[in-house]
Amino acid sequence: AAITFYPESPGAAAVGMTNVNGNYELAISHSVKGAVPGRYKVTISTKRSEQPDFSSTNANGQQNIIPARPELVPKKFTDVNTTDLIKDVKSGTQKIDFTLISDSENKTETEEK
């Protein structure tokens, strides 16, 4: 999943991608790891469009394709205007977990770390 922290005050968003264990590390850019301390609205999304895989080619020498992936996260958590995920980021290393519950089914849909 892609996790994006949008600052409530002016500043750059911080983005991370979860690994197979649901863990992520935020970065402001390729060269700036982490996030500036402050209060953030958070979005989480699993949706991905089909895209070329620049790291490999098939037997014909053509670029492999990374398949599209559907959205598995409840819609309200995928948009900065509707998310109710608010987190405070402090200086130093910290762990911020998310448990997402679908309003319509009232059960845990996904958990991100």
Secondary structure, 3 states (H helix, E strand, C coil): CEEEEEECCCCCCEEEECCCCCCCCCECCCCCECCCCEEEEEEEECCECCEEEEEEECCCCCEEEECCECCCCCHHHCCCCCCCCEEEECCCCCCCCEEEECCCCCCEEEEEC
